[in-house]
Amino acid sequence: MSDRYYLPICILLVLLSGCKKKHPDEETGLLQHKEESFEGVQGYVLKEKGFIILDLENNKKIKEISRSQDYYKIKTNFVTFPQKIVDLSTNKEIITLQNIKDFIVGKEWLFVLTDEYVSVYSKDNLTLQKNIPISSPLCFALSPYEIRMYIVTTNSIDIYETREFSYITSIPIVSKISSAGICITPAGNKIYCFGDKKVYIIAKTTNKIEGTLSVNEKIKLVRLSRDGSFGIILSQTKTCFFDAGTDKIIAELPVAGLDVTTSPGDSRIYLLDNQGLLIITTGDFSILQRIRIENGKEIFVKKVQGHKRTIDVSIGVSATSPDTFFTIQASSGRSLPEAKTLVELLRQAHYPAFAIQADEWVRVRIGLFETRGDAKDFSRKVATFLGKKVWVDRTVIDKNIVPSPEVLGLNDIDRDGFPEDACQIESKRIVVFKIKNRVYKKVYETRQEQETYTGDPEFRDFDGDGNIELVTPTTKEGIYSIISYKKGCFTEEFVEWNLMR
């Protein structure tokens, strides 16, 4: 063969050998490179008698707080002892029960697992709503948006709906288990339950065990990342990491962990063992640093609101202007400092919050809306963020009291000079609002017959074309709702994960 043809053919063969066509049934991995800011990120390490607060921006201890009693579990602002639950923010005992095994803080309810029951309490007044009798319960979990409750027993996983707390079905576990744990993906489509040496993978659509992960030794804990892209298995002598798209183990460390969690953006993993806290980078799963801590039991990480940028909060008075709107009321009280703190918290989360003072009362409100229906739709998003009920009210107000969308950092998708905001309702609707002269008006809405969305829309340039879209995760793994502005109107399309990388 002539040399003039030999070289081009060799180059072509090399290029073709590198092009592997993806089989249509091949699973797609979800784990990808993650970056985030650690400003205001703090860690709380639970100890035998107290806890340590960590500055995770600089990876150092801030202070240690001692308590006279042993802690059992810590979640959000609540701590449980074997016989009571205490609110950390007030240090007050809120519930007393015998043999508390676990608890979950929901949007409306507080769920407490004991040796015989799941007890459901109202968050508003802490009154008992229902006792669900369970035989030999080990642990439990709630699905996203608290639609279902999964209770693991020694030989089954029992499923209940959370509106009337009625029984749905049971998933049998062939081998009787003595210890267990359960976690659910943010989309709610997969449930991971571990028992002894196996992790059982359950599909929500079939309520059946679709696969297993085995580490050949007793498992102590399984934890998912916050975005559900990967999971962590703690066993007797090692820590394993698995991709939640392929459900395959992708890395392991010879560390016997006690507890594990991730940073708010999942770029770091915080693994607690007998010697302290290991800080691990997501992706290559290499150890970045160790912080020495003695007798640690649990690790909890969150972003502290007080570390965010300072926002000027002014208090308005009732207006005599003829402008009448609907608004969302978040609180009403006599404490001006508390009202200012709540307004700042809401504005940092991009909500158009403001406070009105009339006589002795200070009311914190969110947004101005043309119709009661628009305000009611948006109020669901506010209630979810605050974790409590809010209500819609009619108000007469000077619009200048309300923060402008520019101050809140909202985006203008259609580039007409007026920003948009959006919310998701009951997993079936997404509502887009146009904000003109600080007033919200609905301009676009999606409607699905079945539960489709699993989170609130986020402003993102998902495809890197310089245009902002609204991106919302869905119940289908790896599929996202994308709302964009094209050819003079808003449109929705559903896009696979691999197109968003």
N, C-alpha and C positions, 0 to 999 in steps of 0.2 A: 504493500500500500504506500502511496506517495506521502511524504512527510507533510505536504500542504493540507491533506485531509485528516491525517492521524491526530494532530493536536486538537482541532475543533471537535472531533468525535469523542475524544477522551474527556474534554471539558463537559460536553453534553451528558455523557454517562455519569459523571460525578454529580452533576446537578440533579439528574433524575433519581439517582440513588438516595439523595437527601430528601426527596419529596415523598413523604409517607401519607397515603390517603387515609383519613380517619374512617374507621368502620362506623356505620350508622348507629350500631348498638353500643359503641364504646363509651364508657362513662367519662364525663368531663370533670377534672379536678377544679375545686373552688379556691384553694389557697393561692394567694398572690402576694406580691410585695406590698407592704403597708407602711405609711409614714404618718406622723402626727406630732402635734405640739404637746409638751408635757407641763405647760404652765398651769399651775393650780391643781395638778394631779397629786392626790395624797393616798397613802396606804394605811390601813388599820390592822395591826397584827394582834389577834386575841390571844391572851395568855391565861395561865391558871387563875390569877387574881388581878385582872386589869387588862390594859392593852397599850400598845405602842403606836404612836402616830408618826408616819414617815413622809418626808418630802421626796416625791418620786421624780421631780424635775431635776433635783441635784443628787438623788439617791443617798439620803442621809436621814438619821433620826431627828425628829423635832422634839418630842417629849414622851414621857411614859406616865400613864395614869394608873394608879393602884386602886383596887376595890377590895372590900372585905370578904366578898363571896366569890365562889367559882362560877365562871360563865359556862354556858353550854353551847349556844349558837348566837351569831350576830348577823343581822340582815337589815340593810338600809339603816333606819334610825331605831331599830328595836333589838333588844338582847333578851334571850330566854335563858332561864335557869331551869333546873329539873321540875320545878313546881310553879313557875310564874314567868310572865313576860313583862319587861320594863321598857318604857320609852326613853331612849338615850337623851333626847333633846330636853326632857323635863325631869329625868331621873325618877319618874313615878311608875309604880306598879300598875299595870292596866288589866291584866288577866291572871287569875290564879286557878291552876288545874293540877291534877295528879299525873305524874309520869308523862310529861311532855316530851315527845320524840322529835318533832319538827314543826315549823310554822311557815306560812307564806303570807306576805303582805300584798293583797290585791288592790284593785282600784276602789271597789266598794266594800269588800269583805276582808276579814282577817281569818285565815284558815289555820286551825291548830290540830296536829296529829298526836293522838295519845295511843295507849295500848289497845283501846277498844273502839275509839271513835275518830271521825274527822268532825271537829266542832267548828261551826261557821258563825262568826261574829260580825255585826255591823261596825264599820270603821267610824261612823259618825258618833254613835253613843255606846259602842262596845257591848251591846245587848246580844245575847245568844239567839241566833236565828234557827239553827237546826243542828242536831247531832246525827251523823250518818254512821250507823254501826258497821264496823269492819272486823273481820276475823284475822288475827295475826298480821297486822299491817307492819311494813318495814319502812316505807318512805312514800312520798307523793309529789306531784308536780302539776302545774297548770299550763294549759296550752296558751299561745299568744292570744291576747284579747280575752283571756279567761273564759273561753267557750266550753272547754272540757277540763275535767280533772282526772288524772291518772294515779291510781293508788296501787302500789306494789305490795303483794303479800308473799307468803312463803312459796306459793305454787301458782300464782296468777297475777295478771295486771287487770284491775277492775277499772272501768271507764264510766264516768258520770258526766252529765251535762250540768252546767252551773247556773241555769236560770231557775229551775225548780229543784235542782240537786237530785235529779232522778237517775236511776241506773240505766246504762246503755248496753254494755256487754262486758265479757271477760275474755282475756287472752291467756290461754293456759301455758304454763312453763313446765316442760317435761320433767326436768330434774328439780327436786325441792331445794330451795336456796335458804341460806341462813342469814345472809347479809346482802343488801342491795342498795341501789341508787338509780335515779332517773333524771334525764335532761331532755329537752325538746328544742329543735331548731327554731330560729326566729320566724320562719315561714310556717311552722307547725306541721310540716309534711312528714317529718321523721322523728321518731322517739327512740332514744338510746337508753336501754335499761340494763344495768349490769347485775349479775348474780354470781358470787363465788369467782370462777375463772373465766367467764364469758361475758361479752357485751352483746345483748340481743337488739337487733335493728328492726324496728316496727314501722310499717307504713300506715299513715293515718287513713288513707283511702280504703285499705282492705282490713285494717285492724288485725293484721297477721304479722308474725315474725318472718321477715323477708331475708334475713341473713344474720351472721354472727361475726364477732371479732374475738380472737382468743390470744392471751398472753402467757398461757401455761403456768400461771401462778395466781394466787388469790388477789382479786382486784379490790382496792380500797375506795376508789373514787373515779368517776368519769365527769369531765367538765367540757362544755362547748365554748368556743370563742363567742364574743358578743354578736358578731355578724353571722355566726353559724358556719363559717367556711372550714374550720378545722376543730378537732377535739383532742383532749388530753386524757390519758389513762394513767392513774397512779396505782401501782401494784406493790407487792412486798419488797422487791429489790430494784425496781426500775420505773422510769417514766416514759411512756410511749405517746407519740403524736400521730394522729391519723387525719387524712383528708376526708371531709364530710361529703364531698361529691362522689369520690370513688369508694369510700369506706375501706381504705387500705392504709396500713401503718406505714408512715414515710420516714420516721426517725425515732430514736430512743436514746435515753441517757441512763447511766447506771446510778440513778438517784432514787432512793425510797422517799417519796414525797408524802407530806401530811395533808397539805391543801394546795390549791392552785387557782389562779385567776389570771385575767389579762388586763392590759391597759384599756382605757376607754376606746381607743382606735385599733386595738388588737395588734399593735406593732411590737409589743413586749409581753412576755409571759412571766408571772411572778410565782415562783415555786417555793413553798415553805417546806423545810425538812428539819431534822433534829438539830442542825447546826446554825440555822438562820434562814435568810431569804435569798434565793437565787434569782437573778434578773437575766432572762433569756430572750434573745432576739428571735422574732418570728421569721420564718423563711429558711434560714440555715440552722436554726435551733442551737446556736452557740451560746455559751454562758458569758454574759457581759460583765457581771459583777456579783459579789456576795456581800450581804449585810449581815453581820453577826447578831443573832437574836437568840436568847435562851428561852426554852419552854414555850415556844410558839405553838398555837393550836389551829388557828384559822387566819386567812388573809382576805381582806376586803379592800377594793380600790375604787375610788370615785374622783371626779373632778369637782373641786370645791368652788361654789359660786362666788364666794368672797374674793377669790383671786382673779376674777375677770375684770375687764376694764371698768372704771368708775363712770357712771352715767349721772348727769345732773337731773335730779328729780325735784320738780316744783309742784306745789299743791295749789290747785285751782279752787275757785268758789263757784257756787251755783250760778248759772248764767241767766241773764235777762234777755239774751238774744232769741229771736224767733226760730232759730234752727232747731228742729226736733228730729231725733234719731232713735234707733234702738241700739242698746249697748249690752255688754256682758258684765255682770257684777260678780267679782271674785271674793270680796270681803266687805264687811261693815263693822267698824269698831271705834273705840275712843283713843286708841294709841296712834299718834302721828308717826313716831319712829318705826313702828311695825308696818304701817301703811307704806312708808317710803322704802323700806326694805323689800316689801313684796313688789312694789312697782319696779324697783331696780332689777330684781330677779326676773320679772316678766320681760322687761325691755332687753335684758341681756340675751334672752331666748327669742328675741325678735318679735315679741308681742307688743302691740300699740297700747300699752298700759298707761293709765293716768289716775290721779286721785282727786276727789272732790270733797271739800270740807264744808259742812253745813251745821251750824251750832256746835254741839260737842262731837258729832259723828264724822268720821272720815271713811269714805267709800272708795275702794279700789275697783276700777272698771277697765275693760279692754275693748277698744275699737268703737267705731261708729258705723252703723249699718242702715241701709235704706229700708229694709224690710225685716220683720220679726223672724221670718223663715231663714233669711241669710244669717242673722245673729244666732239663731238656734243651731244651725249647722256648724258654725265656727265654734260655738260654745262647747261642743263635744271634744274638740281638740284641746281647748283650754282646760277642761275638766280632767282630761287624761294627763296633761302635763302637771297640774297641781295635785292630782290624786284625791280630788274632792268634788262635791257638787257645786256648780255655779248656776246662775239664773239670768234670764234675759229681762231687761227693763227698758222702759221708754224714758228718754232724757231730753231736756232742753239745755243746750250747752254752747259755749263759744268753742268752735273747732280748733282754735289756736292752742288750746290746752293739750290737745292730743298730739303725741310725737309724730313727726313726719316719717314717711317710709324711708327716706334717705338716711335719717338718723338711725333707723332700725337695721339698715343694711339689706333691705329687700331688693329683689331683682326685677328687671323689666324684660320679660320674655319676648314680647312683640315689638319692643323698641319704639313705643309711641310716646314715651316720656312719662308714663304712669305705671308704676310697679304693680306686680301681682303678688298674691298670697294664696295658699291652698290648704285644704284639709281633706282627710279621709274619713268616711262615715260608715260604721258598721261593716267594714270590710267589703262593701259592695259599691260605694260611690266615692268619687274624687270630685271636689268642688273647687273651681278656680275663681278667685275674686280679683277684680280690677279696683285699684285704690286711686280715686280722683278726689283732690281737695280733702284728703284724709278720711274719706268715706268709702267703705267697702260695698261693692256691688257685684253680684254673681254674673260671670260672663261665659262660663263653660262648666259642663258637668258630665261625668261618665256614669253609666248605670250598668251594673252586672246582675244577672239573676241569682248567681251563687256567690258565696264568700270568695273574693278574689285577691284583695289587697291585705298585706300584713304589716303595714307601717305607714307613717305619714310621708307625703311627697317631700322630696328634697330638691333644692335648686342645684343643678350640676351641668357642666358641659361634658356629657358622658362620652361623646365621640370626638372631642377635640377640634370641632369645626369653628369654635369661637362663639357659638350660639348657646344660650342657656336653655335647658329643658327641666321639666319636673320628672324626677325619677322615683318610682315607688316599687318596693319588693312585692312579689305576689306569692300565692300559695304553691305555685309550681316552681320546683327547685331550679334555680339558675335563670328564671324568666322575670323580667322587670317591665313595668308599665312606663312608657316614655310619652309624656305630653309635650308637644312642641308647637310652634307657630309656623305654619307653612301655607303659602298661597292665600294669605288674608284670613286665615282662621286657625283655631286651636284644633289639633288632632291627637289621637292616642294610638300608639302601636305597642305591641309586646315584643321585646327584644331578648334574645338569648344572652347569657352572661359573657360568652366568649367574644361577643361583638363589643362589649363594654370595657375591655382591657386596654 
